[in-house]
Amino acid sequence: MKGLLNEIGLLSIQRGKKKQSRDQFCKKEEGTGCGDWCPLFDEPIEVPLIHEKDSFRTLLQICQSRTLSFTELIDMRE
């Protein structure tokens, strides 16, 4: 799974072989995007893969202690 945090902190996810990513929305507040303005949105961290040299995953914890695992996460925030 690939992810993108755009300039304003909105999370978009690209799953499988789809070419376009889709903006993610909050499950608790209808019509609100999922992004870094939420107090339950943590900073992404890179975690090395034990069995693959020089490989890592980027983990992002969001609300309700859910953790997303990305093969690639592009962070465009300043």
Secondary structure as the mmCIF struct_conf table of DSSP 4:
data_model
#
loop_
_struct_conf.conf_type_id
_struct_conf.id
_struct_conf.beg_label_comp_id
_struct_conf.beg_label_asym_id
_struct_conf.beg_label_seq_id
_struct_conf.end_label_comp_id
_struct_conf.end_label_asym_id
_struct_conf.end_label_seq_id
STRN STRN1 LYS A 2 LEU A 5
TURN_TY1_P TURN_TY1_P1 GLU A 7 ILE A 8
STRN STRN2 LEU A 10 LEU A 10
STRN STRN3 LEU A 11 GLN A 14
TURN_TY1_P TURN_TY1_P2 GLY A 16 LYS A 17
BEND BEND1 LYS A 19 GLN A 20
STRN STRN4 ARG A 22 ASP A 23
STRN STRN5 PHE A 25 PHE A 25
BEND BEND2 LYS A 27 GLU A 29
TURN_TY1_P TURN_TY1_P3 GLU A 30 GLY A 31
HELX_LH_PP_P HELX_LH_PP_P1 THR A 32 THR A 32
STRN STRN6 GLY A 33 GLY A 33
HELX_LH_PP_P HELX_LH_PP_P2 CYS A 34 CYS A 34
STRN STRN7 GLY A 35 GLY A 35
TURN_TY1_P TURN_TY1_P4 ASP A 36 TRP A 37
BEND BEND3 CYS A 38 CYS A 38
TURN_TY1_P TURN_TY1_P5 PRO A 39 LEU A 40
HELX_LH_PP_P HELX_LH_PP_P3 ASP A 42 PRO A 44
STRN STRN8 ILE A 45 PRO A 48
TURN_TY1_P TURN_TY1_P6 ILE A 50 HIS A 51
BEND BEND4 GLU A 52 GLU A 52
TURN_TY1_P TURN_TY1_P7 LYS A 53 ASP A 54
STRN STRN9 PHE A 56 ILE A 62
HELX_RH_3T_P HELX_RH_3T_P1 CYS A 63 SER A 65
STRN STRN10 ARG A 66 PHE A 70
BEND BEND5 THR A 71 THR A 71
STRN STRN11 GLU A 72 ASP A 75
#
